[in-house]
Amino acid sequence: MRLITQAVIAIAMVAHQAILPVQIPFAETAKAAEAPAVVQNNYTLTFSTASPKAVSVKPTKGTFDTTVLAPLKAAQTAKAAADAAAAKAAAEQAAAAARAASVARVSAAPVAVPALSGSDAEYKLYIYNHESGNNPTRTNSAGCLGLGQACPGSKLLRVCPTMDYACEDAFFTNYAISRYGSWAGAYSFWITHHWW
């Protein structure tokens, strides 16, 4: 004869007095004389004072492994696959952005620096000295960068990532000529506004 553990019986006695049905999963154990081990069948013990059959014992449909662990493992596997796919997509996006930045850096490189007359060289040096102290790595509090203080500094870094003097000089010379027509025009604007 099989026995139910005393803990389950105590719970059953409390549940028997309840109005609503209570289900208690448990495993049967056998007497030592009948079998040496726990019986592998799982059952649900249901108590209800509202039904004519107050106590019912039914086998459960599945085990802990099939009803709890298998869906949990499937969910963990699906999450790991989704995380791996997201990481791969992020890596591909970062690589594409790096390729695009290198293309932009190459295509945005300044053209050859036009020859400056003696006075243009003086105007350029005046602006460089007042903007950065003629220092190609100077940054101000607003985030402007370089000899002529390009704002934002990132647009200068796209063209001159090493911040060397010759590259920056070409960048700012092209800026002065395209916006003001010459260094003399840039100088005139700078004298009036104290920025360019």
WOMO-V729972 format. One record per residue. N is the residue number from 1. RES is the residue in three letters. PSI is psi as a letter, one per 20 degrees, with the letter a starting at -180 (999 if undefined). NEAR is the number of other ideal C-beta (glycine too) atoms within 12 Angstrom. D_CENTER is the distance of its C-alpha to the mean C-alpha in Angstrom with 2 decimals. Layout:
# WOMO-V729972
N,RES,PSI,NEAR,D_CENTER ; N,RES,PSI,NEAR,D_CENTER
This chain:
# WOMO-V729972
1,MET,p,11,60.31 ; 2,ARG,q,19,56.63 ; 3,LEU,q,20,55.53 ; 4,ILE,p,24,52.63 ; 5,THR,q,18,51.34 ; 6,GLN,h,12,52.65 ; 7,ALA,g,16,49.22 ; 8,VAL,h,26,48.89 ; 9,ILE,g,18,52.47 ; 10,ALA,g,13,51.81 ; 11,ILE,h,21,48.80 ; 12,ALA,h,27,50.95 ; 13,MET,h,18,53.72 ; 14,VAL,g,14,51.42 ; 15,ALA,h,23,49.84 ; 16,HIS,h,22,53.34 ; 17,GLN,i,14,54.12 ; 18,ALA,q,19,51.07 ; 19,ILE,h,12,51.50 ; 20,LEU,q,14,48.34 ; 21,PRO,q,21,47.90 ; 22,VAL,p,25,45.88 ; 23,GLN,p,22,44.48 ; 24,ILE,o,30,44.20 ; 25,PRO,q,25,42.95 ; 26,PHE,r,28,44.97 ; 27,ALA,q,25,46.30 ; 28,GLU,q,24,50.01 ; 29,THR,q,23,51.66 ; 30,ALA,q,19,55.00 ; 31,LYS,q,14,58.00 ; 32,ALA,h,12,58.48 ; 33,ALA,h,9,61.66 ; 34,GLU,g,14,60.04 ; 35,ALA,q,15,56.86 ; 36,PRO,i,10,55.16 ; 37,ALA,r,12,51.52 ; 38,VAL,p,18,49.28 ; 39,VAL,p,19,49.68 ; 40,GLN,i,16,46.45 ; 41,ASN,p,20,46.86 ; 42,ASN,q,24,44.70 ; 43,TYR,r,25,46.29 ; 44,THR,p,24,45.58 ; 45,LEU,p,31,48.27 ; 46,THR,p,26,48.69 ; 47,PHE,p,28,50.97 ; 48,SER,p,21,52.14 ; 49,THR,i,17,55.11 ; 50,ALA,i,14,54.95 ; 51,SER,q,13,55.85 ; 52,PRO,h,8,59.17 ; 53,LYS,n,13,57.49 ; 54,ALA,h,19,56.00 ; 55,VAL,p,25,54.31 ; 56,SER,q,19,52.74 ; 57,VAL,o,23,51.16 ; 58,LYS,q,18,49.07 ; 59,PRO,q,18,47.18 ; 60,THR,q,22,43.42 ; 61,LYS,n,12,41.85 ; 62,GLY,r,16,39.73 ; 63,THR,r,17,38.74 ; 64,PHE,h,15,35.86 ; 65,ASP,g,13,34.37 ; 66,THR,h,15,34.59 ; 67,THR,h,15,33.80 ; 68,VAL,g,16,31.07 ; 69,LEU,g,14,29.69 ; 70,ALA,g,15,29.52 ; 71,PRO,h,15,27.35 ; 72,LEU,g,15,25.06 ; 73,LYS,h,14,24.70 ; 74,ALA,g,14,24.16 ; 75,ALA,g,14,21.31 ; 76,GLN,g,14,19.66 ; 77,THR,g,14,20.22 ; 78,ALA,g,14,18.80 ; 79,LYS,g,14,15.54 ; 80,ALA,g,14,15.32 ; 81,ALA,g,14,16.12 ; 82,ALA,g,14,13.52 ; 83,ASP,g,14,10.73 ; 84,ALA,g,14,12.49 ; 85,ALA,h,14,12.79 ; 86,ALA,g,14,9.15 ; 87,ALA,g,14,8.65 ; 88,LYS,g,14,11.88 ; 89,ALA,g,14,11.12 ; 90,ALA,g,14,8.20 ; 91,ALA,g,14,10.84 ; 92,GLU,h,14,13.52 ; 93,GLN,g,14,12.10 ; 94,ALA,g,14,11.76 ; 95,ALA,h,14,15.24 ; 96,ALA,h,14,16.62 ; 97,ALA,h,14,15.64 ; 98,ALA,g,14,17.32 ; 99,ARG,g,14,20.28 ; 100,ALA,h,16,20.61 ; 101,ALA,h,19,20.62 ; 102,SER,h,16,23.26 ; 103,VAL,g,14,25.29 ; 104,ALA,h,18,25.17 ; 105,ARG,g,23,26.24 ; 106,VAL,g,14,29.13 ; 107,SER,h,13,30.24 ; 108,ALA,j,23,30.13 ; 109,ALA,p,22,32.27 ; 110,PRO,q,28,35.38 ; 111,VAL,r,14,38.66 ; 112,ALA,q,12,41.63 ; 113,VAL,p,24,42.67 ; 114,PRO,q,20,45.90 ; 115,ALA,p,12,48.80 ; 116,LEU,q,23,49.38 ; 117,SER,r,13,52.78 ; 118,GLY,g,12,53.85 ; 119,SER,h,16,53.15 ; 120,ASP,h,25,49.66 ; 121,ALA,h,22,48.75 ; 122,GLU,g,17,49.99 ; 123,TYR,g,32,47.98 ; 124,LYS,g,37,44.79 ; 125,LEU,h,25,45.47 ; 126,TYR,g,24,46.21 ; 127,ILE,g,37,42.83 ; 128,TYR,g,31,40.93 ; 129,ASN,h,19,42.84 ; 130,HIS,h,25,42.24 ; 131,GLU,g,34,38.53 ; 132,SER,j,28,37.38 ; 133,GLY,k,18,40.53 ; 134,ASN,k,22,40.33 ; 135,ASN,o,20,37.23 ; 136,PRO,i,30,34.58 ; 137,THR,j,21,31.81 ; 138,ARG,p,26,32.65 ; 139,THR,p,24,29.96 ; 140,ASN,r,21,30.99 ; 141,SER,h,10,29.49 ; 142,ALA,i,13,28.35 ; 143,GLY,j,17,26.22 ; 144,CYS,q,24,28.96 ; 145,LEU,q,32,29.50 ; 146,GLY,a,41,32.30 ; 147,LEU,g,39,36.05 ; 148,GLY,j,45,36.22 ; 149,GLN,m,36,33.11 ; 150,ALA,p,35,30.89 ; 151,CYS,p,20,28.74 ; 152,PRO,q,16,25.80 ; 153,GLY,h,29,25.85 ; 154,SER,h,20,23.08 ; 155,LYS,h,25,25.69 ; 156,LEU,g,38,27.97 ; 157,LEU,h,27,25.37 ; 158,ARG,h,26,24.70 ; 159,VAL,h,32,28.43 ; 160,CYS,m,31,29.30 ; 161,PRO,h,23,26.39 ; 162,THR,i,15,28.94 ; 163,MET,k,25,30.58 ; 164,ASP,q,18,34.03 ; 165,TYR,g,22,37.05 ; 166,ALA,g,19,38.37 ; 167,CYS,g,27,35.18 ; 168,GLU,h,38,34.73 ; 169,ASP,g,33,38.44 ; 170,ALA,g,29,38.20 ; 171,PHE,g,36,35.20 ; 172,PHE,h,42,37.04 ; 173,THR,g,33,40.37 ; 174,ASN,h,28,38.96 ; 175,TYR,g,33,37.48 ; 176,ALA,g,37,40.87 ; 177,ILE,g,26,42.85 ; 178,SER,h,17,40.67 ; 179,ARG,h,17,40.48 ; 180,TYR,i,27,43.82 ; 181,GLY,h,17,45.95 ; 182,SER,r,25,46.57 ; 183,TRP,h,37,45.95 ; 184,ALA,g,24,49.02 ; 185,GLY,h,23,47.42 ; 186,ALA,g,35,44.23 ; 187,TYR,g,31,46.50 ; 188,SER,g,19,48.45 ; 189,PHE,g,21,45.32 ; 190,TRP,g,27,44.04 ; 191,ILE,h,17,47.44 ; 192,THR,g,12,47.38 ; 193,HIS,i,13,43.76 ; 194,HIS,k,12,42.66 ; 195,TRP,r,18,39.49 ; 196,TRP,999,30,39.08
